[in-house]
């Protein structure tokens, strides 16, 4: 459906305030007005695009988690040993991270 040409135009009338509100909402979700209106009319779920802080937070935290998991994997592979202190600490950090995401962004 996305790759099909869009040959038809459906004009709608809105007042100045409605036009501004539609434009702002489209910008918030990261879409142009046409795509926003089409998705809205077709019943698609419209979600706000997360802000830059969200990406910075998740990228940094996920990088830290990946490094720790790599370290635990190396220990397990080379020494057949898992440092439970590191593992438990990482589990707690992961739970805090999930809670922070839920509270701030969901």
C-alpha positions as CSV (number, residue, x, y, z in Angstrom):
1,X,0.0,0.0,0.0
2,X,2.9,2.4,0.7
3,X,4.5,1.9,-2.7
4,X,1.3,2.4,-4.6
5,X,0.9,5.8,-6.3
6,X,-1.5,8.2,-4.7
7,X,-3.5,9.6,-7.6
8,X,-6.5,11.1,-5.7
9,X,-6.7,14.2,-3.6
10,X,-9.4,14.6,-1.0
11,X,-9.7,18.3,-0.1
12,X,-11.0,19.2,3.4
13,X,-11.8,22.5,4.8
14,X,-10.4,23.6,8.2
15,X,-10.1,27.0,9.9
16,X,-6.8,28.6,10.7
17,X,-6.7,27.2,14.3
18,X,-7.4,23.7,13.1
19,X,-4.8,23.9,10.4
20,X,-2.2,25.0,13.0
21,X,-3.2,22.3,15.4
22,X,-3.0,19.6,12.7
23,X,0.4,20.9,11.6
24,X,1.8,20.9,15.2
25,X,0.5,17.4,15.8
26,X,2.0,16.1,12.6
27,X,5.4,17.7,13.5
28,X,5.2,16.1,17.0
29,X,4.7,12.6,15.5
30,X,7.4,13.2,12.8
31,X,5.1,13.1,9.8
32,X,4.1,15.5,7.1
33,X,0.5,16.8,7.1
34,X,-0.6,14.5,4.3
35,X,0.7,11.3,5.9
36,X,-0.6,12.4,9.3
37,X,-4.1,13.0,7.9
38,X,-4.1,9.8,5.9
39,X,-3.0,7.7,8.9
40,X,-5.6,9.4,11.1
41,X,-8.4,8.8,8.7
42,X,-7.5,5.2,8.2
43,X,-7.5,4.5,11.9
44,X,-3.8,4.0,12.4
45,X,-2.4,4.5,15.9
46,X,-0.7,7.9,16.1
47,X,2.2,8.1,18.6
48,X,4.4,11.0,19.5
49,X,8.0,10.7,18.3
50,X,10.2,10.4,21.4
51,X,12.4,13.4,22.1
52,X,16.2,13.5,21.6
53,X,16.7,12.9,25.4
54,X,15.0,9.5,25.1
55,X,17.4,8.4,22.4
56,X,20.4,9.6,24.3
57,X,19.2,7.9,27.5
58,X,18.4,4.6,25.8
59,X,21.5,4.5,23.6
60,X,23.9,5.2,26.5
61,X,22.2,2.7,28.9
62,X,21.9,0.0,26.2
63,X,25.6,0.4,25.4
64,X,26.4,-0.1,29.1
65,X,24.2,-3.2,29.3
66,X,25.8,-4.7,26.2
67,X,29.4,-4.1,27.5
68,X,28.5,-5.8,30.8
69,X,26.8,-8.7,29.1
70,X,29.9,-9.1,26.8
71,X,32.1,-9.2,29.9
72,X,29.9,-11.8,31.6
73,X,29.9,-13.9,28.4
74,X,33.7,-13.8,28.2
75,X,34.0,-14.9,31.8
76,X,31.6,-17.8,31.2
77,X,33.3,-18.8,28.0
78,X,36.9,-18.6,29.1
79,X,36.7,-19.4,32.8
80,X,33.3,-21.2,33.0
81,X,32.4,-18.7,35.7
82,X,29.7,-16.0,36.1
83,X,30.3,-13.3,38.7
84,X,27.0,-13.2,40.4
85,X,27.7,-9.8,41.9
86,X,28.0,-8.2,38.5
87,X,25.0,-10.2,37.2
88,X,22.7,-9.2,40.1
89,X,23.9,-5.5,39.9
90,X,23.0,-5.6,36.2
91,X,19.6,-7.1,36.8
92,X,18.9,-4.3,39.3
93,X,20.1,-1.6,36.8
94,X,17.9,-3.1,34.1
95,X,14.8,-3.0,36.4
96,X,15.6,0.6,37.3
97,X,16.0,1.5,33.6
98,X,12.7,-0.1,32.6
99,X,10.9,1.7,35.4
100,X,12.5,5.0,34.4
101,X,11.4,4.6,30.8
102,X,7.8,3.7,31.9
103,X,7.5,6.7,34.2
104,X,9.0,9.2,31.7
105,X,7.8,8.0,28.3
106,X,4.8,5.7,28.6
